[in-house]
């Protein structure tokens, strides 16, 4: 589970290097025939910008989805924990522990173990959500274009001055 989340996070960040067979030819050779249209650097940069621009929304949606899955697992954990507390409040020795640290009642032990299992799952989902949030933040920062203002500024700045004759 953690490996798949880590792999998805790495792919979203673009850390995975391109393989040799995926390189787009920049000039004609035996590998690139003349009848194939070659991709220019501008086209490649435009494609990369599009991937970053749309990828940030994909990772943002992943963050929301992973957070919702974590909240659901936490809700299941909380439900079993509350059932365990109800058992413990029902009688004085209902939650007595054995010498090995386990509950003597099997239903109490089952609820405790299920609560812990759901809690661990919730932690994993939330860690994945945090990794996805980091990837989203990185993609939003990469998508910024510093110094690139609008193409057409509708109102040019006016110079206003006053001359005082001496």
Backbone as a ProteinNet text record, in pm:
[ID]
protein_1_A
[PRIMARY]
XXXXXXXXXXXXXXXXXXXXXXXXXXXXXXXXXXXXXXXXXXXXXXXXXXXXXXXXXXXXXXXXXXXXXXXXXXXXXXXXXXXXXXXXXXXXXXXXXXXXXXXXXXXXXXXXXXXXXXXXXXXXXXXXXXXXXXXXXXXXXXXXXXXXXXXXXXXXXXXXXXXXXX
[TERTIARY]
82.4	0	86.8	184	270.3	355.3	395.8	476.6	397.7	270.1	190.3	167.4	145.8	127.7	257	369.9	498.6	523.9	490.3	510.1	425.3	300.7	212.6	264.7	311.3	365.9	488.9	573.9	693.7	655.8	558.3	515.1	453.1	374.7	312.4	415.8	522.3	626.6	716	708.4	791.9	934.7	958.6	1094	1143.1	1049.4	1088.1	1156.4	1281.1	1352.1	1294	1305.1	1256.4	1351.4	1293.6	1373.5	1435	1538.8	1610.5	1518.3	1427.6	1338.9	1228.4	1212.1	1105.9	1154.8	1282.2	1338.2	1284.1	1238.2	1187.8	1305.9	1317.3	1432.3	1431.9	1550.6	1562.7	1618.3	1668.2	1717.2	1695.5	1698.6	1676.4	1793.5	1762.9	1865.5	1804.7	1877.6	1825.7	1702.8	1704.4	1592.8	1472.2	1495.4	1388.3	1387.8	1285.5	1278.9	1240.7	1268.2	1242.4	1093.4	1009.3	867.5	796.7	863.6	803.3	826.4	721.7	734.8	811.5	915.4	997.6	937.7	953.4	897.5	1001.7	960.3	1052.5	1056.9	1153.6	1166.5	1046	988.1	870.3	751.9	735.3	625.5	645.4	769.7	799.2	772.6	815	791.9	642.8	570.2	426.4	358.1	402.1	345.9	374.9	496.7	533.3	453	430.3	349.9	205.2	152.8	16	5.4	106.9	105.5	107.9	192.7	200.2	70.3	17	-103.7	-222.1	-239.3	-353	-321.6	-195.4	-156.1	-176.8	-166.3	-186.5	-329.8	-425.4	-564.7	-589.9	-520.5	-533.4	-481.6	-366.1	-312.6	-396.6	-456.6	-546.3	-669.6	-723.2	-837.2	-795.4	-672.6	-620.6	-608.6	-568.5	-559.2	-695.3	-796.3	-931.9	-980.4	-958.4	-1005.2	-936.3	-805.6	-732	-773.1	-800.1	-846	-982.9	-1072.8	-1204.3	-1195.1	-1106.6	-1088	-1031.1	-938.7	-883.9	-988.8	-1074.5	-1181.7	-1280.2	-1307.6	-1398.5	-1339.9	-1210.8	-1147	-1142.4	-1121.7	-1122	-1260.6	-1363.9	-1500.7	-1527.2	-1478.1	-1493.1	-1417	-1297.3	-1218	-1288.9	-1343.4	-1412.1	-1537.7	-1608.2	-1727.1	-1691.3	-1585	-1544	-1490.9	-1421.2	-1369.7	-1484	-1587.4	-1701.7	-1775.6	-1781	-1842.8	-1761.1	-1628.7	-1542.1	-1564	-1575.5	-1600.8	-1735.7	-1834.7	-1966	-1955.3	-1874.4	-1853.2	-1783.5	-1682.9	-1605.3	-1690.3	-1785	-1870.6	-1985	-2007.1	-2121	-2100	-1976.2	-1949.5	-1811.6	-1788.5	-1662.2	-1543	-1555.6	-1442.5	-1457.7	-1538.7	-1561.8	-1436.6	-1350.3	-1229.1	-1103.6	-1113.7	-997	-894.1	-767.5	-658.9	-594.5	-551.8	-482	-335.1	-256.7	-113.3	-36.8	-91.4	-24.2	-65.3	-151.3	-191.6	-314.6	-374.1	-495	-618	-731	-856.2	-897.9	-953	-999.1	-1124.5	-1209.5	-1328.8	-1290.8	-1333.2	-1294.7	-1360.4	-1484.2	-1548.6	-1480.9	-1433	-1360.6	-1227	-1158.3	-1030.3	-1051.3	-1156.8	-1187	-1213.6	-1293.8	-1321.7	-1194.7	-1109.2	-984.2	-894.1	-880	-793.7	-850.7	-981.6	-1042.5	-1025.4	-1039.8	-1021.3	-878.8	-782.7	-642.6	-616.4	-675.7	-657.7	-712.2	-835.1	-892.6	-812.3	-758.2	-678.6	-549.1	-484.6	-363.4	-395.5	-507.7	-547.1	-571.7	-638	-663.8	-532.3	-435.6	-305.4	-239	-247.1	-185.4	-253.5	-386.1	-456.5	-420.8	-411.4	-380.7	-236	-145	-6.7	-1.1	-78.1	-86.8	-145.6	-244.8	-304.6	-203.3	-121.2	-19.2	86.2	125.1	220.9	160.6	33.9	-34.4	-46.6	-68.3	-74.6	60.8	168.4	302.6	324.9	283.6	297.8	213.4	93.6	6.7	70.2	124.7	190.3	308	388.2	502.4	456.2	350.8	301.5	242.8	177.6	127.3	243.1	349.6	465.8	534.7	547.3	609.6	526.7	395	306.4	307.6	363.5	373.5	467.1	436.2	520.3	566.9	677	720	764.5	721.3	762.6	684.8	602.8	525.4	390.6	381.9	258.6	162	52.6	-43.1	14.5	-33.9	16.3	-22	-140	-188.3	-234.5	-168.1	-209.5	-300.8	-426.9	-522.4	-494	-440.5	-415.9	-267.8	-202.4	-62.2	-52.9	52.3	63.6	78.8	9.7	16.2	111.5	185.2	275.3	206.6	190.9	126	230.4	238.1	337.1	283.2	352	312	437.1	433.7	547.3	513.8	606.6	589.9	695.2	648.6	746	815.2	942	1018.3	1042.3
-118.6	0	125	129.6	247.5	261.6	145.8	153.6	215.5	178.5	234.1	383.6	426.1	569.1	643.9	587.5	650.5	657.1	551.5	549.5	654.9	667.3	767.5	908.2	928.5	1059.6	1092.5	993.8	1016.7	1048.5	977	1002.9	1141.5	1181.3	1312.7	1424.7	1401.9	1503.8	1508.2	1407.2	1404.6	1367.3	1293.9	1257.1	1138.3	1060.6	942.7	987.9	947.5	992	927.1	996.5	939.5	829.4	727.3	616.2	651.6	581	609.5	595.1	499.4	476.3	579.1	663.3	762.8	900.3	910	1038.7	1075.2	1197.8	1245.2	1298.9	1254.2	1288.8	1437.2	1495.3	1636.1	1651.7	1545.3	1549.5	1413.2	1409.7	1284.3	1190.1	1063	960.7	827.8	721.2	588.6	559.4	605.5	581.4	666.2	791.5	881.9	894.4	843.6	850.6	991.6	1023.3	1157.6	1188.5	1086.7	1113.8	1142	1126.2	1152.4	1297.5	1363.6	1503.8	1511.4	1590.9	1604.3	1708.2	1686.9	1778.4	1884.4	2009.2	2118	2139.6	2218.8	2249	2327	2414.6	2490.6	2398.6	2298	2203.2	2120.7	2081.5	2002	2083.7	2208.9	2295.6	2320.3	2338.5	2358.7	2235.2	2117	1992.5	1979.7	2011.7	2002.2	2101.1	2220.4	2318	2270.3	2205.5	2154.6	2042.1	1955.1	1845.2	1901.1	2000	2059.7	2131.8	2206.6	2285.4	2196	2087.6	1999.2	1896.8	1862.3	1766.1	1817.2	1947.1	2002.5	1981.1	1985.5	1963.3	1815.4	1728.9	1585.4	1549.7	1603.7	1574.8	1641.2	1756.3	1819.8	1732.5	1675.3	1583.9	1458.9	1412.9	1298.1	1328.8	1449.8	1490.3	1484.7	1535.4	1534.6	1390.4	1307.7	1168.9	1090.7	1106.4	1034.1	1082.6	1211	1263.2	1206.3	1197.3	1140.1	992.2	918.8	777.6	763.4	850.1	848	881.7	977.2	1014.1	899	826.9	712.5	603.1	572.5	471.5	516.7	645	697.2	684.3	706.6	691.5	546.9	449.9	309.2	279.2	334.8	313.8	372.2	490	555.8	478.1	420.1	340.4	218.7	146.6	29.3	69.9	182.2	228.4	264.9	330.8	365	239.5	136.8	10.1	-54.9	-46	-99.4	-23.3	107.7	186.4	150.8	121.6	81.8	-51	-142.7	-270	-245.3	-160.9	-134.6	-65.6	15.7	85.2	-2.7	-116.5	-201	-275	-309.5	-382.3	-343.7	-369.1	-333	-406	-536.1	-614.9	-649.6	-575.4	-606.2	-585.8	-494.6	-467	-506.8	-614.9	-664	-716.7	-690	-733.5	-859.5	-946	-1067.3	-1039.2	-1141.9	-1121.8	-1081.9	-1115.7	-1079.9	-941.9	-871.3	-736.6	-732.9	-845.8	-851.3	-850.5	-808.9	-811.9	-957.7	-984.9	-1120.8	-1155.4	-1057.6	-1082.4	-1078.1	-1179.1	-1187.6	-1077.6	-1039.1	-933.3	-798.3	-773.4	-648.6	-646.9	-760.2	-768.7	-751.6	-811.4	-798.2	-652.1	-583.6	-442.7	-357.6	-388	-313	-333.5	-458.5	-486.7	-425.7	-432.5	-371	-219.8	-160	-15.9	24.2	-53	-24.2	-43.7	-147.1	-172.3	-57.6	-13.5	98.6	226.9	243.2	361.5	361.9	247	238.1	267.3	215.2	243.3	392	454	597.8	675.5	634.5	702.1	690	572.5	553.6	639.8	642.7	726	872.9	917	1057.8	1091.7	998.9	1022.5	1034.6	951.4	963.8	1097.3	1143.7	1274.7	1386.4	1374.7	1477.2	1476.2	1356.9	1348.6	1407.4	1380.2	1436.4	1587.6	1636.8	1781.8	1846.9	1781.5	1833.8	1838.2	1731.8	1729.3	1839.6	1859.9	1965.7	2102.1	2124.4	2252.2	2275	2170	2182.3	2213.2	2147.8	2174	2314.2	2364.7	2502.1	2601.1	2574.3	2664.1	2656.8	2535.4	2519.9	2590.8	2591.2	2651.1	2803.5	2862.4	3009	3057.3	3168.2	3227.3	3363.8	3369.2	3498.4	3592.8	3715.7	3818.4	3813.6	3715.1	3707.1	3773.4	3898.4	3972.2	3946.1	4017.2	3999.3	4049.6	3993.9	4032.6	4175.8	4217.4	4349.1	4420.2	4528	4607.8	4717.9	4719.7	4812.1	4959.5	4992.6	5133	5152.3	5225.4	5256.4	5363.4	5359.8	5461.1	5601	5696.4	5834.3	5913	6002.1	6088.8	6221.8	6257.3	6382	6471.5	6591.2	6680.9	6824.4	6907.1	7045.9	7129	7233.9	7325.1	7456.5	7500.4	7627.8	7724.9	7832.3	7927.7	8004.3	8026.6	8098.8	8241.7
0	0	0	88.6	97.6	-28.4	-86.5	-207.8	-321.6	-334.3	-443.1	-423.8	-301.3	-275	-306.3	-266.1	-292.5	-443	-517.2	-661.2	-729.9	-689.5	-747.8	-717	-595.7	-559.5	-643.2	-665.1	-746.6	-891.3	-945.4	-1081.9	-1093.8	-993.3	-996.5	-991.1	-919.4	-908	-1031	-1115.2	-1234.2	-1206	-1098.4	-1061.5	-1142.9	-1196.9	-1272.9	-1401.1	-1423.7	-1543.8	-1668.8	-1781.4	-1906.3	-1951.4	-2008	-2056.5	-2190.8	-2228.5	-2352.2	-2473.1	-2471.5	-2584.2	-2594.4	-2495.7	-2497.4	-2541.6	-2577.2	-2616.9	-2754.4	-2769.5	-2897.9	-2977.1	-3100.1	-3183.7	-3217.1	-3217.5	-3254.1	-3394.7	-3455.3	-3592.3	-3656.7	-3791.5	-3862.2	-3840.5	-3823.6	-3809.9	-3850.3	-3824.8	-3856.6	-3771.6	-3647.3	-3557.7	-3596.3	-3631.6	-3670.7	-3822.1	-3886.2	-4032.4	-4075.5	-4202.5	-4253.8	-4264.1	-4280.3	-4298.1	-4167	-4056.9	-3927.3	-3887.3	-3843	-3802.4	-3670.9	-3669.5	-3549.7	-3457.4	-3329.3	-3230.4	-3198.1	-3204.7	-3173.9	-3023.7	-2982	-2838.9	-2787.5	-2872.5	-2830.2	-2806	-2894.5	-2876.3	-2749.2	-2725.1	-2605.8	-2479.9	-2478.6	-2362.4	-2342.8	-2452.6	-2442.5	-2384.6	-2426.2	-2373.8	-2224.3	-2184	-2042.8	-1959.4	-2012.2	-1939	-1924.6	-2028.3	-2022.5	-1920.3	-1915.4	-1818.5	-1675.9	-1651.7	-1518.2	-1485.1	-1582.7	-1557.4	-1523.5	-1594.9	-1567.9	-1459.3	-1443.2	-1340.3	-1199.3	-1181	-1046.5	-1000.6	-1093.3	-1055.7	-1029.2	-1101.3	-1076.7	-937.4	-899.4	-766.3	-657.4	-687.2	-588.9	-566.1	-673.2	-658.6	-581.3	-605.1	-530.2	-381.9	-349.8	-209.6	-141.9	-209.6	-152.9	-136.3	-238.5	-232.9	-121.1	-107.9	-3.4	135.7	148.6	277.1	313.6	215.4	241.9	279.1	213.4	248.7	389.5	426.3	561.8	666.1	634.5	728.8	746.5	639.1	649	738.5	721	804.9	950.4	972.8	1109.5	1172.4	1092.1	1142.1	1184.8	1105.3	1143.3	1273.1	1285.7	1405.5	1527.3	1511.5	1621.5	1663	1564.3	1593.1	1678.9	1641.5	1719.6	1856.9	1864.4	1992.9	2087.8	2034.2	2118	2164.7	2079.2	2120.4	2231.2	2222.4	2328.2	2458.8	2450.3	2571.6	2633.1	2550.1	2602.1	2677.6	2625.9	2695.5	2828.2	2827.4	2949.4	3056.3	3016.4	3112.9	3163.3	3096.6	3133	3264.9	3296.2	3420.3	3472.3	3599.7	3664	3601	3579	3528.5	3380.2	3306.5	3164.9	3080.7	3119.8	3042.8	3119.9	3190.9	3264.5	3164.9	3196.4	3109.2	3165.4	3071.7	3111.4	3132.7	3168.7	3191.7	3065.4	2947.8	2822.9	2770.5	2842.5	2804.3	2716.3	2688.9	2607.4	2697.3	2637.4	2711.4	2734.4	2852.7	2882.6	2802.9	2780.3	2698	2551.4	2477.2	2335.2	2252.1	2284.1	2206.8	2228.7	2349.1	2376.4	2302.5	2301.9	2230.6	2080.3	2027.1	1884.7	1847.8	1926.6	1899.6	1908.4	2004.6	2019	1897.1	1853.7	1738.6	1610.4	1592.8	1474.5	1475.5	1592.8	1603.1	1564.8	1612.2	1577.4	1428.2	1368.5	1225.1	1141.9	1174.6	1100.7	1121.6	1240.9	1269.4	1187.2	1174.9	1092	946.1	898.3	759.7	738.6	835.2	824.5	819.6	900.8	899.6	763.3	702	570.1	464.3	466.1	368.9	387.2	513.2	537.9	502.1	519.9	474.6	322.8	254.4	109	67.3	141.2	111.6	131.5	234.4	258.2	147	102.3	-8.5	-135.5	-158	-274.2	-262.7	-141.7	-121.3	-149.6	-109.6	-141.1	-291.7	-360.7	-506	-570	-519.3	-571.5	-551.5	-432.9	-404.7	-498.4	-518.4	-609.1	-751.3	-797.2	-932.7	-945.2	-840.9	-845.3	-853	-779.7	-783.3	-918.7	-974.7	-1106.5	-1212.8	-1196.7	-1296.7	-1293.4	-1188.5	-1184.4	-1294	-1349.9	-1453.9	-1405.7	-1331.2	-1277.5	-1388.5	-1377.1	-1472.7	-1603	-1624.4	-1748.3	-1724	-1758.9	-1739.8	-1853.9	-1856.3	-1965.4	-2097.7	-2207	-2339	-2374.4	-2335.2	-2371.7	-2245.4	-2212.6	-2098.2	-2152	-2111.2	-2173	-2144.3	-2030.2	-1997.6	-1969.2	-2055	-2032.9	-1923.7	-1846.1	-1740.7	-1801.3	-1742.2	-1790.6	-1702	-1767	-1691.3	-1670.2	-1547.4	-1514	-1445.3	-1493.2	-1434.6	-1427.3	-1354.4	-1338.3	-1345.6	-1431.4	-1444.7	-1374.7	-1299	-1229.8	-1286.4	-1348.8	-1403.8	-1290	-1305.9	-1205.8	-1243
[MASK]
++++++++++++++++++++++++++++++++++++++++++++++++++++++++++++++++++++++++++++++++++++++++++++++++++++++++++++++++++++++++++++++++++++++++++++++++++++++++++++++++++++++

